[in-house]
Amino acid sequence: MKRPGHRTTRRDFLLGAGALLPASLLATRLALAGSASAGSAGGDGRFVFILMRGALDGLAAVPPVGDPDHARLRGPMAVAGTRLDDTFALHPAMRFLADRYAARELLLVHAVATPYRERSHFDGQDLLETGATTPHALQTGWLNRALSARGAAGASAAASAAGATGATGVALGANVPLVMRGPAEVSSWSPSRLASLREETLQRLADLYAGDATLAARLADALASDAVAAQALGDESMTGMPAPAGAARGDAGDMESGKATGKPGHAALGETLRAAAGFLREPQGARVAVLETTGWDTHANEGGSEGALAQRLGALDGALGEFRAAMGAAWDRTAVLMATEFGRTAAGNGTRGTDHGTGAAAFLVGGAVAGGRVLADWPGLAPGALYQGRDLQPTRDLRALLKGVLHDHLQVSDRSLDADVFPGSAAVRREQGLLRG
């Protein structure tokens, strides 16, 4: 019974709508892609992968201010930033990440790249997501294959008894990115620009679908995911109301989530990350989440300490701060990895921007991260040190970083990493010591 004066909310209905579906189906679908206990294969770590599509300028995000050639190459675009050590600084727009560095929860990796050495976004992103050595060689993503390898190690008895699917991943966005596609079952959620359905409409749909196992399963998935996101964001975020007057669509970085919702980039990305926290922070919730951001292709008017790139970085930084707050105590078990398909040229171009490059920077942040340092075999920016005379020379393989996180945080075996998750990568040894003991 409802308590006196209680108003039925969208969250109430979403959490209860599944009662119209077969009980055995509901027990499975409301698992929400979560393994049932911390004792299941892969432990209790939470992992978030953020794709930074468009080729982030790592020399601006993590400027090598101690390199004598940095100022010469960048000129008025040179960023001073928050000094981290004798060589590196962090862009001043990233205040939350600077605080995490000081708290030893941020690890920066510089002069890093996939095996790709050309400059096509399409091909570079394919390798970033598939983990292959050549473009378009695989049709599944390394993160999905890691989930499969993790699940193959054996699901917990509790999960089996509950009828859970054994999948542990959730994709947040309009589409499931390639990195998350494959044999492992994953959940998905996307913010909607449509008005919310009335409760009676949802009830009729549930009643209509109840006789069809496939349709009922998909509806239960959607309702359950929506309920988790609603609980994380609050009912007001699920009302489908338009953005406030004057809110620019996709500003502060034109992030993908901003395009999807019509909200400013910071607000939209913050909403998506708070929804991710709703899936990840519960004991029986998802263990892995993936989302993507765009707008990092800064060919023109990139700016330096201020400008277009600074706005993008500030939007991402603020959203990460919201995510940490939303994760609560689960932050201590969380690692967030942000990576891009390749870097940008060491020198600016004629339109006050940078062109497609090679060596890049990656970010690993979270309460589980052994941070407060920059991991780099710095090649330098002298003319003879640049790749093809124009780019930061890669000295670290991104797959080594990914392997280290997957092995230590999600307990994916070396054998699976070398043969299945990143096929043909046995010569690439995983980075060690990335996470707290």
FENHU-V541077 format. One record per backbone hydrogen bond with DSSP energy under -1.0 kcal/mol. CO is the residue of the C=O (numbers start at 0). NH is the residue of the N-H. If there is no record, write none. Layout:
co nh
CO NH
CO NH
This chain:
co nh
2 5
8 12
9 13
10 14
11 15
12 16
15 18
16 19
17 20
21 25
22 26
24 28
25 29
27 30
28 31
30 33
36 39
39 42
45 334
46 288
47 336
48 290
49 338
50 292
52 295
55 57
56 59
56 60
57 61
60 90
62 64
62 88
63 66
66 69
68 72
69 73
70 74
72 347
73 76
74 77
81 89
86 65
87 83
87 84
89 81
90 93
92 94
93 97
94 98
95 99
96 100
97 101
98 102
99 104
100 103
103 370
104 365
105 371
106 363
107 374
108 361
110 394
110 395
111 359
112 397
119 123
120 124
121 125
122 126
123 127
124 128
125 129
126 130
128 141
133 136
140 144
141 145
142 146
143 147
144 148
145 149
146 150
147 151
150 153
155 159
156 160
157 161
158 163
167 286
167 287
168 186
169 289
170 188
176 179
177 180
178 143
180 140
186 170
188 172
197 201
198 202
199 203
200 204
201 205
202 206
203 207
204 208
205 209
208 211
211 215
212 216
213 217
214 218
215 219
216 220
217 221
218 222
219 223
220 224
221 225
222 226
223 227
224 228
225 229
226 230
227 231
228 232
229 233
233 236
234 237
238 195
243 246
249 253
250 264
254 258
255 259
256 260
257 261
262 249
263 267
264 268
265 269
266 270
267 271
268 272
269 273
270 274
271 275
272 276
273 277
274 278
275 279
276 280
278 285
281 284
286 46
287 169
288 48
289 171
290 50
292 52
295 297
296 298
297 353
301 308
305 303
306 310
307 311
308 312
309 313
310 314
311 315
312 316
313 317
314 318
315 319
316 320
317 321
318 322
319 323
320 324
321 325
322 326
326 329
327 330
328 331
329 332
330 333
330 366
332 45
333 367
334 47
335 364
336 49
337 362
338 51
342 356
348 351
350 300
351 301
352 348
354 344
357 342
359 111
361 108
362 337
363 106
364 335
365 368
367 435
368 370
372 107
374 109
381 384
385 388
386 389
386 390
389 345
390 386
391 358
395 112
396 399
396 400
397 401
398 402
399 403
399 430
400 404
401 405
402 406
403 407
404 408
405 411
412 416
413 417
414 418
415 419
415 420
416 421
417 424
421 424
424 427
433 369
